[in-house]
């Protein structure tokens, strides 16, 4: 009983001696952390007015947040009665230890092959990276969904980063009828790509004959554009091809099939004996019968 009273007395004396400093230090720590969080939000909003690069905003905000936390911790330790020189030594030691650990173990730490703001495809997901943490990546799809993907799943699966290179190739495949002028169609398709200011001059746009299919000649136009302009350029080039081919009188091919009808009954005339009837079926075209 006497030992317990002695312990309580000792705790009371310590509280009388250092209680005010501890309470003040705790108040400084809590208030400082809340203030730092509010300031970081304001800094993010301010940076978004000057730049749209999420990687820059994230890097600057994180660096300032760490600096603010260190200042708050130093102020809390000083309020607790610790000498300033000791605080400086502690913070310097922590900083040097953190830098040393990063330098030593950085090559062995798996890194994500993208940055905030990149458009990526992982598995069946296609979208823009909004934020990354140690555990997951926040991805915003083009239909407005926000998906949180575990980083371990990204590292274990294939990933396509559409911003890893500055340019991307656009493919424009069309099919024309066999009775059309192939050389003329190639010239028109190439001119459409060259006339577009978003298309790179190097490498030069080219047009190939891809295939001689059953009912059409397959042409393929290839050109290079900036990554950020890829989707809009691809869609608008497809529209230009349709409008320009219609003006030039170049007819697109439609799926077509010839059906041969054979009479099972005995023909009445010699002219019908050895010649089957043929029906040509085309979408949007009335069937014709020949004999």
Long-range contacts (C-beta under 8 A, 24 or more apart in sequence): 18-80, 18-81, 21-79, 21-80, 21-81, 22-80, 24-79, 24-80, 25-76, 25-77, 25-79, 25-80, 26-76, 28-72, 28-75, 28-76, 28-79, 29-72, 29-73, 29-76, 32-68, 32-71, 32-72, 32-75, 32-76, 33-69, 33-72, 35-72, 36-65, 36-68, 36-69, 36-72, 39-64, 39-68, 40-64, 40-65, 40-68, 52-117, 53-117, 54-115, 54-116, 54-117, 54-129, 54-130, 54-131, 55-115, 55-116, 55-117, 58-116, 58-131, 110-155, 112-137, 112-151, 112-154, 112-155, 113-159, 113-161, 113-164, 114-159, 114-161, 114-163, 114-164, 115-163, 117-163, 118-161, 118-162, 118-163, 118-164, 119-161, 119-162, 119-163, 119-227, 120-159, 120-160, 120-161, 120-162, 121-159, 121-160, 121-162, 122-149, 122-153, 122-154, 122-157, 122-158, 122-159, 122-160, 123-153, 123-157, 123-158, 125-149, 162-227, 162-230, 163-227, 165-227, 166-226, 166-227, 167-200, 167-224, 167-225, 167-226, 167-227, 168-224, 168-225, 168-226, 168-227, 168-230, 169-222, 169-223, 169-224, 170-199, 170-221, 170-222, 170-223, 170-224, 170-225, 170-230, 170-233, 170-234, 170-237, 171-220, 171-221, 171-222, 172-220, 172-221, 172-222, 172-223, 172-234, 172-237, 172-238, 172-241, 173-210, 173-218, 173-219, 173-220, 173-221, 174-218, 174-219, 174-221, 174-241, 174-245, 174-252, 175-213, 175-216, 175-217, 175-218, 175-219, 175-252, 175-253, 176-216, 176-217, 176-219, 176-250, 176-251, 176-252, 176-253, 177-215, 177-216, 177-217, 177-251, 177-252, 177-253, 178-215, 178-216, 178-217, 178-253, 180-217, 180-250, 180-251, 181-250, 182-209, 182-217, 182-219, 184-248, 184-250, 185-219, 185-245, 185-250, 186-219, 188-244, 188-245, 188-248, 188-250, 189-219, 189-221, 189-241, 190-221, 192-221, 192-237, 192-240, 192-241, 192-244, 193-221, 193-223, 193-237, 196-223, 196-233, 196-236, 196-237, 196-240, 198-225, 198-226, 198-229, 198-233, 199-223, 199-224, 199-225, 199-233, 200-224, 200-225, 215-253, 215-254, 215-255, 215-256, 215-257, 216-252, 216-253, 217-253, 254-282, 254-283, 254-284, 254-285, 255-282, 255-283, 256-280, 256-281, 256-282, 257-281
